[in-house]
């Protein structure tokens, strides 16, 4: 790795450049973006497992998604950045249950289950772990990318639709669903279905989401049950 020197008057941050003949262009660009991302550096300083923690912090600060004493479900939770935020915000009376098909290192205050939320018995397993219905269902999941924009968009919308269906199974009346989506035009059906079951549905984009990304979050509140 080499550092690009600052030029012009005054000081400014040095940009890290990655040089490797063995890495693909996309891998090098991703690594450079990570190394130069202030949220990645901040996550390391503050002890968060991922930069995504700041997305939830910003959304919750503005929209008050996670309240004290809430029972929270985090779908696709690994490595646990959103769980860390949720645990801090629910207080001693709340509860956080994390679900993922990938392993996740233990985290104080979080009950983790290595299961697929798409399994037919997953909602019942989760309600047993929670001891009842959830107040909030979170999902920062993204489908594996193919590199074809339209295909990737359809895959993530399908994943969010499945997460929304899971939320309908486990949410208490008045509950909240927050999930990552990608702009692309085909998410209209998802929004319409959510509007039938939730009092309010809107898109939110936290500052921690990269400016060049089509990533958005759909926030549905007031589940009608």
C-alpha contacts under 8 A as a table, 3 or more apart, distances in Angstrom:
res1	aa1	res2	aa2	distance
1	X	16	X	6.90
1	X	17	X	5.77
1	X	18	X	4.72
1	X	19	X	5.69
2	X	16	X	6.20
2	X	17	X	5.41
2	X	18	X	6.62
2	X	19	X	7.40
3	X	14	X	6.32
3	X	15	X	5.85
3	X	16	X	4.81
3	X	17	X	5.88
4	X	14	X	5.98
4	X	15	X	5.43
4	X	16	X	6.41
4	X	17	X	6.85
5	X	14	X	6.17
5	X	15	X	7.68
6	X	11	X	7.00
6	X	12	X	6.27
6	X	13	X	7.23
6	X	14	X	6.12
15	X	36	X	6.30
16	X	32	X	6.32
16	X	35	X	6.55
16	X	36	X	6.36
17	X	32	X	6.00
18	X	28	X	6.15
18	X	31	X	7.35
18	X	32	X	6.13
19	X	28	X	7.70
20	X	23	X	5.62
20	X	28	X	7.79
21	X	24	X	7.83
23	X	27	X	6.02
23	X	28	X	6.15
24	X	27	X	5.17
24	X	28	X	6.25
25	X	28	X	5.14
25	X	29	X	6.13
26	X	29	X	5.13
26	X	30	X	6.11
27	X	30	X	5.12
27	X	31	X	6.13
28	X	31	X	5.12
28	X	32	X	6.07
29	X	32	X	5.14
29	X	33	X	6.11
30	X	33	X	5.11
30	X	34	X	6.20
31	X	34	X	5.05
31	X	35	X	6.12
32	X	35	X	5.13
32	X	36	X	6.13
33	X	36	X	5.25
33	X	37	X	5.84
34	X	37	X	5.15
34	X	40	X	6.55
35	X	40	X	7.47
35	X	41	X	7.89
36	X	40	X	8.00
37	X	40	X	5.37
37	X	41	X	6.69
38	X	41	X	5.14
38	X	42	X	6.04
39	X	42	X	4.87
39	X	43	X	5.95
39	X	51	X	5.43
39	X	54	X	7.53
39	X	208	X	7.07
40	X	43	X	5.16
40	X	44	X	6.48
40	X	50	X	7.09
40	X	51	X	5.13
41	X	44	X	5.25
41	X	45	X	6.35
42	X	45	X	5.01
42	X	46	X	6.09
42	X	51	X	7.69
43	X	46	X	5.25
43	X	47	X	5.86
43	X	48	X	4.81
43	X	49	X	6.81
43	X	50	X	6.13
43	X	51	X	5.44
43	X	53	X	7.75
44	X	47	X	5.25
44	X	48	X	6.20
44	X	49	X	7.47
45	X	48	X	7.90
48	X	51	X	7.19
48	X	53	X	6.73
48	X	81	X	5.75
48	X	84	X	7.10
49	X	53	X	7.71
49	X	79	X	6.22
49	X	80	X	6.11
49	X	81	X	4.83
50	X	53	X	5.99
50	X	79	X	7.13
50	X	80	X	7.46
50	X	81	X	5.09
51	X	54	X	6.00
51	X	55	X	7.67
51	X	81	X	7.39
51	X	208	X	7.91
52	X	55	X	5.24
52	X	56	X	6.92
52	X	81	X	6.31
52	X	82	X	6.94
52	X	208	X	7.50
53	X	56	X	5.45
53	X	57	X	6.28
53	X	81	X	4.82
53	X	82	X	5.11
53	X	84	X	7.57
53	X	85	X	6.43
54	X	57	X	4.82
54	X	58	X	6.04
54	X	208	X	6.09
55	X	58	X	5.32
55	X	59	X	6.19
55	X	206	X	5.59
55	X	207	X	7.22
55	X	208	X	5.23
55	X	209	X	6.61
56	X	59	X	5.05
56	X	60	X	5.87
56	X	82	X	6.55
56	X	85	X	7.27
57	X	60	X	5.24
57	X	61	X	5.97
57	X	85	X	6.80
58	X	61	X	5.16
58	X	62	X	6.39
58	X	206	X	5.92
58	X	207	X	7.44
58	X	208	X	7.75
59	X	62	X	5.38
59	X	63	X	5.88
59	X	64	X	7.53
59	X	65	X	7.55
59	X	204	X	7.51
59	X	205	X	7.92
59	X	206	X	6.10
60	X	63	X	5.11
60	X	64	X	4.61
60	X	65	X	5.11
60	X	66	X	6.52
61	X	64	X	5.83
64	X	67	X	6.77
65	X	136	X	7.57
65	X	176	X	7.06
66	X	70	X	6.64
66	X	72	X	7.86
66	X	86	X	6.89
66	X	89	X	6.50
66	X	90	X	6.58
66	X	136	X	7.14
67	X	70	X	5.57
67	X	89	X	6.69
67	X	90	X	5.76
68	X	89	X	6.23
68	X	90	X	4.14
68	X	91	X	5.51
68	X	93	X	7.25
68	X	94	X	6.51
69	X	90	X	5.02
69	X	91	X	6.02
69	X	92	X	7.00
69	X	93	X	4.51
69	X	94	X	3.70
69	X	95	X	7.22
70	X	90	X	5.62
70	X	93	X	7.55
70	X	94	X	4.74
70	X	95	X	6.47
70	X	134	X	7.76
70	X	135	X	5.84
70	X	136	X	7.31
71	X	90	X	7.84
71	X	94	X	5.47
71	X	95	X	4.72
71	X	96	X	5.97
71	X	97	X	7.97
71	X	130	X	7.15
71	X	133	X	7.73
71	X	134	X	5.09
71	X	135	X	5.20
71	X	136	X	6.48
72	X	86	X	7.39
72	X	94	X	7.82
72	X	95	X	6.11
72	X	96	X	4.74
72	X	97	X	6.29
72	X	134	X	5.90
72	X	135	X	6.03
72	X	136	X	4.80
72	X	137	X	5.98
72	X	138	X	7.50
73	X	96	X	5.88
73	X	97	X	4.95
73	X	98	X	5.86
73	X	99	X	7.63
73	X	134	X	6.75
73	X	136	X	6.19
73	X	137	X	4.77
73	X	138	X	6.02
74	X	77	X	5.36
74	X	82	X	7.43
74	X	83	X	6.82
74	X	96	X	7.46
74	X	97	X	6.34
74	X	98	X	4.76
74	X	99	X	6.22
74	X	137	X	6.09
74	X	138	X	4.77
74	X	139	X	5.96
75	X	98	X	6.22
75	X	99	X	5.09
75	X	100	X	6.33
75	X	117	X	7.31
75	X	137	X	7.41
75	X	138	X	6.07
75	X	139	X	4.97
75	X	140	X	7.30
75	X	141	X	7.15
75	X	163	X	7.77
76	X	98	X	7.48
76	X	99	X	5.71
76	X	100	X	4.45
76	X	101	X	7.27
76	X	102	X	8.00
76	X	139	X	6.52
76	X	140	X	6.84
76	X	141	X	5.52
77	X	80	X	5.34
77	X	81	X	7.71
77	X	82	X	7.07
77	X	83	X	7.02
77	X	98	X	5.58
77	X	99	X	5.85
77	X	100	X	5.71
77	X	104	X	7.83
77	X	139	X	7.64
77	X	140	X	7.56
77	X	141	X	7.91
78	X	81	X	7.59
78	X	100	X	6.44
78	X	102	X	6.66
78	X	103	X	6.92
78	X	104	X	5.27
79	X	104	X	5.64
79	X	105	X	7.31
80	X	83	X	5.05
80	X	84	X	6.29
80	X	104	X	7.00
80	X	107	X	7.77
81	X	84	X	5.27
81	X	85	X	6.73
82	X	85	X	5.20
82	X	86	X	6.19
83	X	86	X	4.98
83	X	87	X	6.03
83	X	96	X	7.08
83	X	98	X	7.23
83	X	110	X	7.08
84	X	87	X	5.37
84	X	88	X	6.50
84	X	107	X	7.70
85	X	88	X	5.37
85	X	89	X	6.42
86	X	89	X	5.18
86	X	90	X	6.13
86	X	96	X	7.07
87	X	90	X	5.59
87	X	91	X	6.78
87	X	94	X	7.89
87	X	95	X	7.44
87	X	96	X	6.54
87	X	109	X	6.28
87	X	110	X	7.22
88	X	91	X	6.17
90	X	93	X	6.99
90	X	94	X	4.94
90	X	95	X	7.08
91	X	94	X	5.74
95	X	109	X	7.26
95	X	110	X	7.24
95	X	130	X	7.28
96	X	109	X	6.88
96	X	110	X	5.11
96	X	111	X	6.35
97	X	110	X	5.73
97	X	111	X	4.74
97	X	112	X	5.82
97	X	113	X	7.65
97	X	126	X	7.65
97	X	129	X	7.37
97	X	130	X	6.99
98	X	110	X	6.74
98	X	111	X	6.08
98	X	112	X	4.67
98	X	113	X	6.27
99	X	112	X	5.98
99	X	113	X	5.09
99	X	114	X	5.95
99	X	115	X	6.20
99	X	116	X	7.34
99	X	117	X	7.03
100	X	103	X	6.99
100	X	104	X	7.89
100	X	113	X	6.80
100	X	114	X	5.26
100	X	115	X	5.77
100	X	116	X	6.25
100	X	117	X	7.46
101	X	114	X	5.25
101	X	115	X	5.25
101	X	116	X	5.36
102	X	114	X	6.60
103	X	114	X	6.40
104	X	112	X	7.59
106	X	110	X	7.62
106	X	112	X	7.63
107	X	110	X	5.62
111	X	129	X	7.84
115	X	119	X	7.86
115	X	122	X	7.29
116	X	119	X	5.60
116	X	122	X	6.98
117	X	122	X	5.32
117	X	123	X	7.35
117	X	163	X	7.91
117	X	166	X	7.41
118	X	122	X	6.82
118	X	162	X	7.31
118	X	166	X	7.84
119	X	122	X	5.24
120	X	123	X	7.31
121	X	124	X	5.52
121	X	125	X	6.31
122	X	125	X	5.07
122	X	126	X	6.12
123	X	126	X	5.14
123	X	127	X	6.22
123	X	166	X	6.74
123	X	169	X	6.37
123	X	170	X	6.17
124	X	127	X	5.16
124	X	128	X	6.18
125	X	128	X	5.17
125	X	129	X	6.35
126	X	129	X	5.05
126	X	130	X	6.18
126	X	170	X	7.81
127	X	130	X	4.98
127	X	131	X	5.76
127	X	132	X	5.12
127	X	133	X	5.83
127	X	134	X	7.59
127	X	170	X	6.67
128	X	131	X	5.06
128	X	132	X	6.61
129	X	132	X	7.94
130	X	133	X	6.87
130	X	134	X	7.24
133	X	170	X	5.39
133	X	171	X	5.45
133	X	172	X	5.19
134	X	137	X	6.98
134	X	170	X	5.85
134	X	171	X	4.71
134	X	172	X	5.66
134	X	175	X	7.20
135	X	171	X	5.86
135	X	172	X	5.78
135	X	174	X	7.50
135	X	175	X	4.65
135	X	176	X	6.34
136	X	171	X	6.91
136	X	175	X	5.67
136	X	176	X	4.73
136	X	177	X	5.92
136	X	178	X	7.87
137	X	167	X	6.08
137	X	171	X	7.32
137	X	176	X	6.32
137	X	177	X	4.91
137	X	178	X	6.41
138	X	177	X	6.05
138	X	178	X	4.97
138	X	179	X	5.91
139	X	160	X	7.96
139	X	163	X	7.27
139	X	178	X	6.20
139	X	179	X	4.48
139	X	180	X	6.39
140	X	179	X	5.77
140	X	180	X	5.23
141	X	159	X	7.86
141	X	160	X	8.00
141	X	179	X	7.64
141	X	180	X	6.64
142	X	156	X	5.84
142	X	159	X	7.52
142	X	180	X	7.40
143	X	152	X	7.29
143	X	155	X	6.09
143	X	156	X	5.29
143	X	159	X	6.93
144	X	152	X	7.76
145	X	148	X	7.72
145	X	152	X	5.72
146	X	149	X	7.86
146	X	151	X	7.28
146	X	152	X	6.23
147	X	152	X	7.10
148	X	151	X	5.45
148	X	152	X	6.04
149	X	152	X	5.16
149	X	153	X	6.11
150	X	153	X	5.09
150	X	154	X	6.29
150	X	184	X	7.61
151	X	154	X	5.20
151	X	155	X	6.21
152	X	155	X	5.07
152	X	156	X	6.27
153	X	156	X	5.37
153	X	157	X	6.20
153	X	182	X	6.18
153	X	183	X	7.63
153	X	184	X	6.47
154	X	157	X	5.17
154	X	158	X	6.14
154	X	186	X	7.35
155	X	158	X	5.16
155	X	159	X	6.25
156	X	159	X	4.89
156	X	160	X	6.14
156	X	181	X	6.59
156	X	182	X	7.12
157	X	160	X	5.07
157	X	161	X	6.09
157	X	181	X	6.42
157	X	182	X	7.40
157	X	186	X	7.66
157	X	187	X	6.28
157	X	190	X	7.69
158	X	161	X	5.06
158	X	162	X	6.27
159	X	162	X	5.13
159	X	163	X	6.24
160	X	163	X	4.87
160	X	164	X	6.04
160	X	179	X	6.73
160	X	180	X	7.25
160	X	181	X	6.89
161	X	164	X	5.01
161	X	165	X	6.25
161	X	190	X	6.36
162	X	165	X	5.08
162	X	166	X	6.27
163	X	166	X	5.00
163	X	167	X	6.16
163	X	179	X	7.98
164	X	167	X	4.91
164	X	168	X	6.31
164	X	177	X	7.32
164	X	194	X	7.81
165	X	168	X	5.15
165	X	169	X	6.61
166	X	169	X	5.16
166	X	170	X	6.57
167	X	170	X	5.28
167	X	171	X	5.58
167	X	177	X	6.80
168	X	171	X	5.70
168	X	225	X	7.28
171	X	175	X	5.64
171	X	176	X	7.60
171	X	223	X	7.36
171	X	225	X	7.44
172	X	175	X	5.41
172	X	223	X	7.28
172	X	225	X	6.64
173	X	222	X	7.02
173	X	223	X	5.19
173	X	224	X	5.39
173	X	225	X	4.85
174	X	221	X	6.93
174	X	222	X	4.05
174	X	223	X	4.50
174	X	224	X	6.24
174	X	225	X	7.62
175	X	221	X	6.19
175	X	222	X	5.45
175	X	223	X	4.90
176	X	219	X	7.44
176	X	220	X	5.71
176	X	221	X	4.46
176	X	222	X	6.24
176	X	223	X	6.42
177	X	218	X	7.92
177	X	219	X	5.96
177	X	220	X	5.09
177	X	221	X	6.47
178	X	217	X	6.69
178	X	218	X	5.73
178	X	219	X	4.64
178	X	220	X	6.38
179	X	217	X	5.39
179	X	218	X	5.44
179	X	219	X	6.81
180	X	215	X	6.92
180	X	216	X	5.85
180	X	217	X	4.34
180	X	218	X	6.35
181	X	187	X	7.93
181	X	215	X	5.99
181	X	216	X	5.29
181	X	217	X	5.52
181	X	218	X	6.69
182	X	214	X	5.45
182	X	215	X	4.67
182	X	216	X	5.76
183	X	187	X	7.42
183	X	214	X	5.38
183	X	215	X	6.51
183	X	216	X	6.85
184	X	187	X	7.06
185	X	188	X	6.62
186	X	189	X	6.84
187	X	190	X	5.21
187	X	191	X	6.45
188	X	191	X	5.12
188	X	192	X	6.21
189	X	192	X	5.16
189	X	193	X	6.24
190	X	193	X	5.25
190	X	194	X	6.23
191	X	194	X	5.10
191	X	195	X	6.15
191	X	201	X	7.15
192	X	195	X	5.09
192	X	196	X	6.60
193	X	196	X	5.33
193	X	197	X	6.93
194	X	197	X	5.29
194	X	198	X	5.83
194	X	201	X	6.91
194	X	220	X	6.95
195	X	198	X	5.20
195	X	199	X	6.64
195	X	200	X	6.61
195	X	201	X	6.05
195	X	220	X	7.85
196	X	199	X	7.86
197	X	223	X	5.88
197	X	224	X	5.48
197	X	225	X	7.14
198	X	201	X	6.83
198	X	220	X	6.01
198	X	221	X	5.72
198	X	222	X	5.14
198	X	223	X	4.34
198	X	224	X	5.64
199	X	220	X	7.52
199	X	221	X	6.03
199	X	222	X	4.83
199	X	223	X	6.43
199	X	224	X	7.03
200	X	220	X	5.69
200	X	221	X	5.35
200	X	222	X	6.57
201	X	218	X	7.03
201	X	219	X	5.65
201	X	220	X	4.34
201	X	221	X	6.51
202	X	218	X	5.76
202	X	219	X	5.41
202	X	220	X	6.62
203	X	216	X	6.54
203	X	217	X	5.57
203	X	218	X	4.60
203	X	219	X	6.10
204	X	216	X	6.09
204	X	217	X	5.21
204	X	218	X	6.30
204	X	219	X	6.95
205	X	209	X	6.70
205	X	215	X	7.55
205	X	216	X	5.16
205	X	217	X	6.12
206	X	209	X	5.65
207	X	210	X	7.28
207	X	211	X	7.80
209	X	213	X	7.07
209	X	215	X	6.94
209	X	216	X	7.90
210	X	213	X	5.34
220	X	223	X	7.62
